[in-house]
Amino acid sequence: MNALAKPSATEVAKPAADTKAEIARYTGAEKAAIILMCLGDSAKALWSTMEEDEIKEVSQAMSSLGLVPAANVEALVIEFVTKLSGSGSLMGSFEQTQRMLSAFLPKEKVETLMEEIRGPAGRNIWDKLANVNETVLASYLKNEYPQTVAVVLAKVRPEHAAKVLGELPEEFAAECVQRMLAMEPVQREILEKIELTLRTEFMSNLARTSKRDSHEMMAEIFNNFDRATEGRFIAALEDRSRDSADRIRALMFVFEDLNKLDAGGVQTLLRSVDKADLAIALKGASDALRTLFFSNMSERGGKILKEEMAGMGPVRLKDVDAAQTRMVAIAKDLAARGEIVLSDGKAEDELIY
């Protein structure tokens, strides 16, 4: 990673106009190579989406880059962020994806793949519906016949059906409940017709209109920076777009946000993390966060951990950042599986006891 070495005093003092002129000379492959080098291991998913000739082109560019001044790296990342945040956002579409896949895959394979990516994740249409926001689903179903809605709600998970019913107009919801109570086994032909309608009219439209906020994506990327790099890019972005910087900062989930975990969440996380990572991560934690973790450990366990932290002496900041990042990743994974709740401070995330 010598290409990302700290800039000299001359490089730091270089005027913005010179930096802009320099990065304009980089080819697309060279710019991609620099961004991928910044992301490090986090770029694995991006590499896996490239064609072999693209990997070759970017790899060749990467191997011949030489020294890339930190000012240039910073300018390129800001350029990348600005394009994603503004009207120049890069956005694929369902149709473009299907056309691209059709160029080199059999029709049957393309149809199978597109079915998988048409809507929210799931093995079949009912799994997919379970991942659709209840307000969105109710907005679609309120225009259908009560009998059709009854069939749909009978097929999804009870907890999701309850949320959808709560979003429907009261009289219409009552009619749907009545139909569900009186419903007999649905003929296979009718069920297939409903599935087809949901797939073609609802899920595909949902996939076309759904747009992942570019700030969410950048927040995930920033979460993978070390502390110094994150601070540098946030500061640079603030100079160009304070609103984007504020939005990204608000969307980022950082180690100190673990303070929002309840006691059960902390204990679940403690059972899942590597004890060596825990000791290093807490070396760089606030007093409040340390207290939260120690208060959810046994007296003996807490004593052992404190002794281990005291015995390791000074720890490099980059090692602390790496350990904290791994713990945050585990916390996010546990939250995705529903084992803990990561609150973002919104009212609906408050816990009532």
KEKE-3310 file (N, C-alpha, C; in steps of 0.2 Angstrom, whole numbers, plus 5000, padded with zeros to 4 digits):
npx = (5004:5011:5007:4998:5004:5009:5007:5020:5026:5026:5017:5005:5003:5000:4991:4973:4969:4979:4979:4967:4969:4979:4972:4963:4970:4971:4966:4950:4952:4963:4958:4948:4956:4962:4952:4947:4959:4959:4947:4951:4950:4936:4932:4930:4918:4915:4925:4921:4911:4915:4920:4931:4940:4939:4944:4957:4961:4960:4968:4981:4982:4983:4995:5004:5003:5012:5018:5004:4999:4993:4984:4979:4972:4962:4955:4950:4942:4932:4927:4921:4911:4904:4898:4890:4881:4875:4867:4873:4873:4876:4866:4860:4847:4833:4829:4841:4850:4844:4846:4860:4863:4857:4865:4875:4870:4860:4842:4833:4841:4843:4830:4828:4838:4834:4822:4826:4831:4821:4813:4812:4823:4821:4815:4803:4788:4780:4789:4797:4787:4786:4796:4793:4789:4776:4767:4769:4765:4752:4747:4747:4738:4726:4719:4714:4703:4694:4694:4705:4715:4713:4718:4731:4736:4734:4744:4756:4768:4760:4763:4767:4756:4747:4752:4751:4736:4734:4737:4728:4713:4700:4686:4688:4698:4692:4683:4691:4696:4685:4683:4694:4691:4681:4687:4690:4700:4711:4710:4723:4725:4720:4728:4740:4738:4736:4749:4757:4752:4756:4770:4773:4766:4767:4779:4790:4788:4790:4804:4809:4806:4812:4826:4841:4847:4861:4869:4867:4875:4887:4889:4891:4903:4912:4911:4920:4932:4948:4950:4957:4957:4943:4939:4947:4941:4928:4929:4934:4923:4914:4918:4914:4901:4891:4878:4878:4889:4884:4873:4878:4886:4876:4870:4880:4886:4894:4907:4905:4891:4887:4884:4870:4864:4854:4854:4853:4857:4870:4876:4873:4881:4894:4895:4898:4909:4927:4938:4950:4949:4939:4946:4956:4948:4940:4950:4951:4939:4926:4923:4910:4906:4914:4910:4897:4900:4907:4898:4890:4896:4902:4909:4921:4924:4925:4936:4946:4947:4950:4963:4969:4969:4976:4988:4993:4998:5002:4993:4992:4983:4978:4976:4966:4956:4953:4949:4938:4930:4928:4920:4909:4904:4901:4890:4881:4878:4872:4861:4854:4850:4841:4844:4849:4845:4849:4848:4843:4840:4828:4811:4803:4811:4813:4813:4801:4797)
npy = (4994:5006:5016:5023:5031:5044:5061:5072:5088:5097:5091:5092:5105:5108:5117:5117:5117:5112:5099:5095:5095:5085:5074:5073:5068:5054:5038:5030:5017:5018:5027:5019:5008:5015:5019:5006:5001:5010:5005:4992:4976:4977:4979:4967:4962:4970:4967:4954:4956:4960:4958:4946:4953:4966:4965:4962:4974:4984:4978:4979:4993:4996:4990:4998:5010:5017:5030:5037:5053:5058:5069:5068:5055:5058:5068:5061:5051:5060:5065:5054:5052:5063:5062:5051:5056:5067:5073:5065:5052:5034:5022:5007:4997:4987:4982:4985:4976:4964:4964:4964:4951:4943:4943:4934:4923:4908:4909:4903:4903:4916:4921:4914:4920:4934:4933:4931:4943:4952:4958:4961:4950:4932:4915:4912:4920:4923:4923:4934:4944:4945:4953:4965:4982:4985:4996:4999:4987:4987:4998:4994:4983:4988:4991:4980:4966:4961:4947:4943:4949:4943:4930:4933:4938:4927:4919:4925:4928:4927:4938:4948:4949:4955:4967:4973:4973:4982:4994:4995:5003:5004:4998:4991:4982:4975:4968:4960:4952:4945:4938:4930:4922:4914:4907:4895:4880:4886:4885:4878:4884:4897:4902:4902:4912:4923:4924:4926:4938:4946:4945:4950:4963:4969:4966:4967:4981:4987:4984:4991:5004:5006:5013:5013:5023:5034:5039:5030:5019:5025:5028:5015:5012:5022:5017:5007:5013:5017:5027:5039:5041:5041:5053:5062:5062:5065:5078:5084:5082:5090:5102:5103:5099:5101:5096:5083:5077:5078:5069:5057:5055:5054:5042:5032:5019:5017:5012:5017:5018:5007:5009:5011:4999:4987:4978:4964:4964:4968:4957:4947:4950:4950:4936:4933:4939:4940:4937:4943:4953:4961:4966:4974:4983:4989:4996:5008:5014:5024:5030:5028:5018:5007:5005:5000:4988:4981:4980:4971:4959:4945:4946:4940:4938:4951:4956:4948:4953:4966:4965:4960:4970:4980:4974:4973:4985:5000:5002:5001:5014:5010:4996:4996:5002:4992:4981:4987:4989:4976:4971:4979:4975:4962:4965:4970:4960:4951:4959:4959:4946:4946:4945:4954:4972:4986:5002:5017:5028:5033:5036:5025:5015:5015:5005:4997:4992)
npz = (5000:4997:4988:4994:5003:5016:5012:5007:5014:5003:4995:5002:5002:4990:4977:4975:4962:4955:4960:4955:4941:4940:4944:4934:4924:4926:4920:4918:4922:4931:4941:4946:4951:4961:4970:4974:4980:4991:4998:5001:5009:5010:4997:4991:4986:4976:4967:4963:4955:4943:4926:4918:4909:4913:4926:4923:4917:4927:4937:4930:4929:4942:4946:4940:4945:4954:4965:4973:4977:4993:4993:4980:4981:4990:4983:4973:4979:4985:4973:4968:4978:4977:4964:4967:4976:4970:4955:4946:4949:4949:4942:4940:4931:4931:4918:4911:4917:4914:4900:4899:4905:4896:4886:4887:4894:4895:4891:4900:4912:4914:4917:4929:4937:4936:4943:4956:4959:4957:4967:4985:4995:4995:4994:4987:4980:4991:5002:4998:4999:5012:5016:5012:5015:5027:5025:5011:5005:5009:5003:4990:4991:4995:4984:4978:4976:4991:4993:4986:4993:5005:5002:5000:5013:5020:5016:5020:5033:5050:5059:5050:5042:5051:5053:5040:5039:5049:5042:5032:5026:5038:5037:5025:5029:5039:5031:5024:5034:5037:5025:5026:5037:5032:5022:5010:5005:4992:4975:4965:4952:4954:4964:4958:4948:4956:4961:4950:4946:4957:4956:4943:4942:4954:4962:4952:4948:4961:4962:4952:4955:4967:4975:4981:4993:4990:5000:5010:5005:5004:5018:5023:5017:5022:5035:5035:5034:5042:5058:5056:5042:5039:5046:5039:5026:5029:5033:5022:5013:5019:5016:5003:5002:5015:5018:5013:5020:5033:5032:5029:5040:5050:5046:5048:5057:5072:5083:5096:5096:5101:5113:5114:5115:5124:5140:5138:5124:5125:5132:5123:5112:5119:5120:5107:5102:5099:5112:5113:5103:5110:5121:5116:5108:5118:5124:5118:5120:5126:5143:5147:5138:5141:5155:5152:5146:5156:5166:5162:5163:5172:5189:5190:5176:5172:5179:5175:5161:5163:5169:5158:5149:5155:5156:5142:5139:5129:5114:5097:5087:5075:5077:5087:5080:5070:5078:5084:5073:5068:5079:5078:5065:5069:5078:5069:5061:5070:5073:5061:5061:5070:5083:5092:5095:5086:5090:5082:5088:5085:5088:5087:5090:5103:5119:5128:5144)
capx = (5000:5015:5004:4994:5008:5007:5010:5025:5024:5025:5011:5000:5003:4999:4984:4967:4968:4984:4976:4961:4972:4982:4967:4960:4975:4970:4961:4945:4954:4967:4953:4944:4961:4964:4946:4948:4964:4956:4943:4955:4946:4929:4931:4930:4911:4916:4930:4918:4906:4919:4922:4939:4944:4939:4949:4964:4963:4961:4974:4986:4982:4985:5002:5009:5001:5017:5015:4998:4999:4987:4979:4975:4968:4957:4951:4947:4936:4927:4924:4917:4906:4900:4895:4885:4877:4872:4863:4877:4873:4876:4861:4857:4840:4830:4830:4848:4853:4842:4849:4867:4864:4855:4870:4880:4867:4854:4836:4831:4845:4842:4824:4829:4842:4830:4817:4829:4833:4816:4811:4816:4825:4816:4815:4797:4785:4778:4795:4798:4782:4787:4802:4791:4787:4769:4764:4770:4761:4745:4745:4745:4732:4719:4715:4713:4697:4695:4695:4712:4719:4713:4722:4738:4737:4734:4750:4762:4768:4755:4765:4767:4749:4744:4755:4747:4729:4733:4738:4723:4707:4696:4681:4691:4702:4687:4680:4697:4696:4679:4684:4699:4688:4676:4690:4691:4706:4711:4712:4730:4725:4719:4734:4746:4736:4738:4756:4759:4750:4760:4776:4773:4763:4769:4786:4794:4787:4794:4811:4811:4806:4816:4832:4845:4850:4868:4872:4868:4880:4894:4890:4894:4910:4915:4912:4926:4939:4950:4947:4960:4954:4936:4939:4949:4936:4922:4931:4935:4917:4910:4920:4910:4893:4890:4872:4880:4893:4879:4868:4883:4888:4870:4869:4886:4885:4901:4908:4902:4884:4885:4881:4863:4862:4851:4859:4853:4861:4877:4878:4873:4887:4900:4896:4899:4915:4933:4940:4956:4946:4936:4951:4959:4943:4939:4956:4950:4932:4924:4922:4903:4905:4918:4906:4892:4902:4909:4893:4886:4900:4903:4914:4927:4926:4927:4942:4951:4947:4954:4970:4972:4969:4982:4995:4995:5001:5000:4990:4992:4977:4975:4974:4960:4951:4952:4946:4931:4927:4926:4915:4903:4902:4897:4884:4876:4876:4867:4855:4851:4847:4836:4846:4850:4842:4853:4844:4846:4838:4821:4806:4800:4816:4813:4811:4796:4798)
capy = (5000:5012:5021:5028:5034:5050:5066:5076:5094:5100:5088:5095:5112:5109:5120:5113:5117:5107:5092:5094:5094:5079:5068:5073:5064:5047:5035:5027:5011:5020:5029:5013:5005:5019:5018:4999:5001:5013:5000:4986:4970:4979:4979:4960:4961:4974:4963:4948:4958:4962:4953:4945:4958:4972:4964:4963:4981:4987:4976:4982:5000:4996:4988:5003:5017:5020:5034:5042:5058:5058:5074:5065:5050:5062:5071:5056:5049:5066:5065:5048:5053:5069:5059:5047:5060:5072:5071:5061:5045:5028:5018:5002:4996:4980:4981:4985:4970:4958:4964:4962:4944:4939:4943:4928:4917:4905:4912:4900:4905:4924:4921:4912:4925:4940:4931:4932:4950:4957:4961:4959:4943:4927:4910:4912:4926:4924:4925:4941:4949:4946:4958:4971:4986:4984:5002:4998:4982:4989:5003:4990:4978:4991:4992:4973:4963:4958:4940:4942:4951:4937:4924:4935:4938:4920:4915:4928:4926:4931:4945:4953:4950:4959:4974:4975:4974:4988:4999:4995:5006:5000:4994:4986:4977:4970:4964:4955:4947:4941:4933:4925:4917:4910:4905:4887:4879:4890:4881:4879:4889:4904:4904:4903:4918:4928:4924:4929:4945:4949:4945:4955:4970:4973:4965:4970:4988:4989:4983:4996:5011:5006:5016:5013:5030:5033:5041:5024:5016:5029:5027:5008:5013:5026:5013:5003:5017:5018:5033:5045:5042:5043:5060:5066:5062:5068:5085:5086:5082:5095:5109:5103:5098:5099:5092:5076:5075:5077:5063:5051:5054:5051:5035:5028:5015:5017:5008:5021:5017:5001:5012:5011:4992:4985:4973:4958:4964:4968:4950:4942:4953:4948:4929:4932:4942:4937:4940:4947:4959:4965:4969:4979:4988:4993:5001:5014:5015:5029:5027:5025:5011:5002:5003:4996:4981:4978:4979:4965:4953:4943:4950:4937:4939:4958:4957:4945:4957:4973:4964:4958:4976:4983:4970:4974:4991:5004:4998:5006:5016:5006:4990:4997:5003:4986:4977:4990:4988:4969:4970:4982:4970:4956:4967:4971:4953:4949:4963:4956:4939:4948:4943:4961:4978:4992:5008:5023:5034:5035:5035:5018:5010:5014:4999:4998:4987)
capz = (5000:4997:4984:4998:5009:5018:5008:5009:5015:4997:4992:5006:5001:4983:4976:4973:4955:4953:4961:4950:4935:4941:4944:4927:4919:4927:4916:4922:4926:4936:4946:4949:4955:4968:4974:4976:4985:4997:5001:5004:5009:5009:4990:4988:4983:4969:4962:4961:4950:4937:4920:4918:4906:4918:4932:4920:4915:4933:4940:4926:4931:4949:4947:4937:4947:4957:4971:4972:4983:4997:4990:4974:4983:4993:4978:4969:4983:4985:4966:4968:4983:4974:4959:4969:4980:4965:4949:4941:4952:4945:4944:4936:4931:4930:4911:4909:4920:4910:4893:4900:4906:4890:4881:4888:4898:4892:4893:4907:4917:4915:4920:4936:4941:4937:4948:4962:4960:4955:4973:4991:4996:4997:4989:4982:4980:4998:5006:4996:5002:5020:5017:5009:5021:5027:5022:5004:5003:5011:4998:4984:4992:4996:4977:4976:4979:4998:4993:4984:4999:5010:5000:5001:5020:5023:5014:5023:5041:5054:5061:5044:5040:5056:5052:5034:5041:5053:5038:5027:5028:5043:5034:5020:5033:5042:5026:5022:5040:5036:5020:5028:5042:5028:5016:5009:5001:4986:4969:4963:4946:4956:4968:4953:4945:4961:4962:4944:4946:4962:4953:4937:4943:4961:4964:4947:4949:4967:4961:4947:4958:4973:4974:4987:4994:4989:5006:5014:5003:5006:5025:5024:5015:5027:5041:5034:5035:5049:5061:5053:5035:5040:5048:5033:5021:5031:5033:5015:5010:5022:5012:4997:5003:5022:5019:5012:5025:5039:5031:5029:5047:5053:5044:5050:5064:5074:5089:5102:5095:5105:5120:5114:5116:5131:5144:5134:5118:5126:5134:5117:5109:5122:5119:5100:5100:5101:5118:5111:5100:5115:5126:5112:5107:5124:5126:5114:5121:5131:5150:5147:5135:5145:5160:5150:5145:5162:5170:5159:5164:5179:5192:5188:5169:5171:5182:5170:5156:5165:5170:5151:5146:5158:5154:5135:5138:5124:5108:5091:5085:5069:5079:5090:5075:5067:5083:5085:5066:5068:5084:5075:5060:5072:5080:5063:5059:5075:5072:5055:5062:5075:5090:5096:5092:5086:5089:5079:5091:5083:5093:5086:5092:5111:5121:5133:5149)
cpx = (5004:5012:5000:4998:5006:5010:5016:5022:5022:5018:5005:4998:5000:4992:4979:4967:4973:4982:4971:4964:4975:4977:4963:4964:4974:4965:4956:4947:4959:4963:4950:4949:4962:4958:4946:4953:4962:4952:4946:4951:4939:4927:4930:4923:4912:4920:4926:4913:4909:4920:4929:4943:4945:4944:4956:4966:4964:4967:4981:4987:4985:4992:5006:5007:5007:5014:5009:4998:4992:4982:4975:4970:4961:4952:4947:4941:4931:4923:4919:4910:4901:4895:4889:4879:4873:4868:4866:4877:4873:4871:4859:4850:4839:4832:4837:4852:4851:4845:4856:4867:4862:4860:4875:4877:4861:4847:4833:4835:4844:4836:4824:4833:4838:4824:4819:4830:4827:4813:4815:4818:4820:4816:4809:4794:4782:4784:4797:4793:4783:4792:4800:4788:4779:4765:4764:4765:4754:4743:4743:4739:4726:4715:4713:4706:4698:4697:4703:4717:4719:4717:4730:4740:4737:4740:4756:4762:4763:4757:4765:4760:4745:4746:4751:4740:4729:4734:4733:4717:4702:4691:4683:4695:4697:4684:4685:4697:4691:4680:4689:4696:4684:4680:4691:4697:4706:4714:4719:4730:4724:4725:4739:4744:4738:4746:4759:4758:4755:4767:4777:4771:4766:4777:4791:4794:4791:4801:4813:4811:4810:4823:4836:4848:4858:4872:4872:4874:4887:4895:4893:4902:4914:4916:4918:4933:4941:4949:4950:4957:4947:4936:4942:4944:4930:4923:4931:4928:4913:4912:4916:4903:4892:4884:4874:4884:4889:4875:4872:4885:4882:4869:4874:4884:4892:4901:4905:4894:4882:4882:4873:4860:4859:4856:4859:4857:4868:4880:4878:4880:4893:4901:4899:4906:4921:4936:4946:4954:4943:4941:4954:4954:4941:4944:4955:4943:4931:4923:4915:4902:4908:4913:4900:4894:4904:4904:4888:4890:4900:4908:4921:4929:4928:4934:4948:4952:4951:4961:4973:4973:4975:4988:4997:4998:4998:4998:4990:4985:4974:4973:4967:4955:4949:4948:4938:4927:4924:4920:4908:4900:4898:4890:4879:4874:4871:4861:4851:4848:4842:4838:4848:4846:4847:4849:4847:4844:4831:4816:4803:4805:4816:4810:4806:4796:4792)
cpy = (5006:5018:5026:5031:5041:5055:5070:5083:5098:5098:5091:5102:5114:5112:5116:5112:5112:5100:5090:5092:5087:5073:5067:5069:5056:5044:5032:5021:5013:5023:5024:5009:5009:5018:5011:4998:5004:5008:4994:4980:4971:4979:4972:4959:4964:4970:4957:4950:4959:4956:4952:4950:4964:4971:4964:4970:4985:4985:4978:4989:5000:4995:4993:5010:5021:5024:5038:5046:5057:5063:5071:5060:5053:5065:5066:5053:5054:5066:5060:5049:5058:5066:5055:5051:5065:5069:5066:5054:5040:5024:5013:5001:4988:4978:4980:4978:4964:4958:4962:4954:4940:4939:4937:4922:4914:4909:4910:4903:4912:4925:4919:4917:4932:4939:4933:4939:4955:4961:4959:4951:4938:4921:4910:4919:4928:4926:4932:4946:4950:4951:4965:4975:4986:4990:5001:4993:4983:4993:4999:4986:4982:4992:4985:4971:4960:4951:4939:4944:4946:4932:4926:4935:4931:4916:4918:4926:4930:4938:4950:4954:4955:4966:4977:4977:4981:4994:5000:5000:5001:4995:4989:4980:4972:4966:4958:4950:4942:4936:4928:4920:4912:4906:4897:4887:4882:4885:4883:4884:4896:4906:4906:4910:4924:4929:4928:4937:4949:4950:4950:4962:4973:4972:4968:4978:4991:4989:4989:5003:5011:5008:5016:5020:5029:5035:5035:5020:5019:5028:5020:5009:5016:5022:5009:5006:5017:5025:5039:5046:5044:5051:5065:5067:5066:5076:5088:5087:5088:5102:5109:5103:5096:5095:5084:5073:5073:5070:5057:5050:5051:5044:5030:5025:5014:5013:5011:5020:5011:5003:5011:5004:4991:4980:4967:4958:4964:4961:4946:4944:4950:4940:4928:4934:4939:4941:4945:4954:4964:4969:4975:4985:4992:4998:5008:5017:5021:5026:5024:5019:5006:5000:4999:4989:4978:4976:4973:4959:4951:4946:4947:4939:4947:4959:4954:4950:4963:4971:4963:4965:4980:4980:4971:4980:4995:5000:5003:5007:5012:4999:4990:4998:4997:4982:4980:4988:4980:4968:4974:4978:4964:4958:4968:4965:4950:4952:4960:4950:4940:4946:4949:4966:4983:4998:5013:5029:5037:5033:5028:5013:5010:5008:5000:4991:4986)
cpz = (5000:4993:4988:5004:5010:5014:5011:5010:5008:4994:4995:5004:4994:4982:4974:4966:4952:4954:4956:4943:4935:4940:4937:4922:4920:4922:4921:4925:4932:4942:4950:4953:4962:4972:4978:4981:4992:5001:5004:5004:5008:5001:4987:4984:4976:4964:4959:4956:4943:4932:4921:4915:4910:4924:4929:4919:4922:4937:4937:4928:4938:4950:4944:4939:4950:4963:4969:4978:4987:4995:4984:4976:4986:4988:4974:4973:4984:4978:4966:4972:4980:4968:4961:4973:4975:4960:4945:4944:4947:4947:4939:4936:4930:4922:4908:4911:4916:4903:4894:4901:4900:4885:4881:4892:4894:4895:4899:4913:4919:4919:4927:4940:4942:4942:4955:4964:4959:4961:4979:4991:4998:4992:4984:4984:4988:5003:5004:4999:5009:5021:5014:5015:5021:5024:5014:5002:5004:5005:4992:4985:4993:4989:4974:4979:4986:4998:4991:4990:5005:5009:5002:5008:5023:5022:5017:5030:5045:5056:5056:5042:5045:5055:5045:5035:5045:5048:5033:5030:5033:5041:5029:5024:5036:5037:5024:5028:5039:5031:5022:5033:5038:5023:5016:5005:4994:4981:4967:4957:4949:4960:4963:4949:4949:4961:4956:4944:4951:4959:4948:4938:4949:4962:4959:4947:4955:4966:4957:4951:4965:4971:4981:4988:4994:4995:5010:5012:5005:5014:5027:5022:5020:5034:5041:5034:5042:5051:5057:5046:5035:5041:5043:5028:5023:5031:5026:5012:5013:5019:5006:4997:5010:5023:5018:5017:5032:5038:5031:5037:5051:5052:5046:5057:5066:5081:5095:5102:5099:5112:5120:5115:5123:5134:5140:5128:5119:5128:5128:5113:5112:5121:5112:5098:5102:5107:5117:5108:5105:5119:5122:5110:5112:5127:5123:5115:5126:5138:5150:5144:5139:5151:5158:5149:5151:5166:5168:5159:5171:5182:5190:5181:5168:5174:5178:5164:5157:5166:5163:5148:5149:5156:5147:5134:5132:5118:5103:5089:5080:5072:5083:5085:5072:5072:5084:5079:5066:5073:5081:5069:5063:5075:5075:5061:5064:5075:5066:5056:5068:5082:5095:5092:5092:5085:5086:5082:5090:5088:5093:5089:5100:5113:5127:5138:5153)
residu = (MET:ASN:ALA:LEU:ALA:LYS:PRO:SER:ALA:THR:GLU:VAL:ALA:LYS:PRO:ALA:ALA:ASP:THR:LYS:ALA:GLU:ILE:ALA:ARG:TYR:THR:GLY:ALA:GLU:LYS:ALA:ALA:ILE:ILE:LEU:MET:CYS:LEU:GLY:ASP:SER:ALA:LYS:ALA:LEU:TRP:SER:THR:MET:GLU:GLU:ASP:GLU:ILE:LYS:GLU:VAL:SER:GLN:ALA:MET:SER:SER:LEU:GLY:LEU:VAL:PRO:ALA:ALA:ASN:VAL:GLU:ALA:LEU:VAL:ILE:GLU:PHE:VAL:THR:LYS:LEU:SER:GLY:SER:GLY:SER:LEU:MET:GLY:SER:PHE:GLU:GLN:THR:GLN:ARG:MET:LEU:SER:ALA:PHE:LEU:PRO:LYS:GLU:LYS:VAL:GLU:THR:LEU:MET:GLU:GLU:ILE:ARG:GLY:PRO:ALA:GLY:ARG:ASN:ILE:TRP:ASP:LYS:LEU:ALA:ASN:VAL:ASN:GLU:THR:VAL:LEU:ALA:SER:TYR:LEU:LYS:ASN:GLU:TYR:PRO:GLN:THR:VAL:ALA:VAL:VAL:LEU:ALA:LYS:VAL:ARG:PRO:GLU:HIS:ALA:ALA:LYS:VAL:LEU:GLY:GLU:LEU:PRO:GLU:GLU:PHE:ALA:ALA:GLU:CYS:VAL:GLN:ARG:MET:LEU:ALA:MET:GLU:PRO:VAL:GLN:ARG:GLU:ILE:LEU:GLU:LYS:ILE:GLU:LEU:THR:LEU:ARG:THR:GLU:PHE:MET:SER:ASN:LEU:ALA:ARG:THR:SER:LYS:ARG:ASP:SER:HIS:GLU:MET:MET:ALA:GLU:ILE:PHE:ASN:ASN:PHE:ASP:ARG:ALA:THR:GLU:GLY:ARG:PHE:ILE:ALA:ALA:LEU:GLU:ASP:ARG:SER:ARG:ASP:SER:ALA:ASP:ARG:ILE:ARG:ALA:LEU:MET:PHE:VAL:PHE:GLU:ASP:LEU:ASN:LYS:LEU:ASP:ALA:GLY:GLY:VAL:GLN:THR:LEU:LEU:ARG:SER:VAL:ASP:LYS:ALA:ASP:LEU:ALA:ILE:ALA:LEU:LYS:GLY:ALA:SER:ASP:ALA:LEU:ARG:THR:LEU:PHE:PHE:SER:ASN:MET:SER:GLU:ARG:GLY:GLY:LYS:ILE:LEU:LYS:GLU:GLU:MET:ALA:GLY:MET:GLY:PRO:VAL:ARG:LEU:LYS:ASP:VAL:ASP:ALA:ALA:GLN:THR:ARG:MET:VAL:ALA:ILE:ALA:LYS:ASP:LEU:ALA:ALA:ARG:GLY:GLU:ILE:VAL:LEU:SER:ASP:GLY:LYS:ALA:GLU:ASP:GLU:LEU:ILE:TYR)
# end
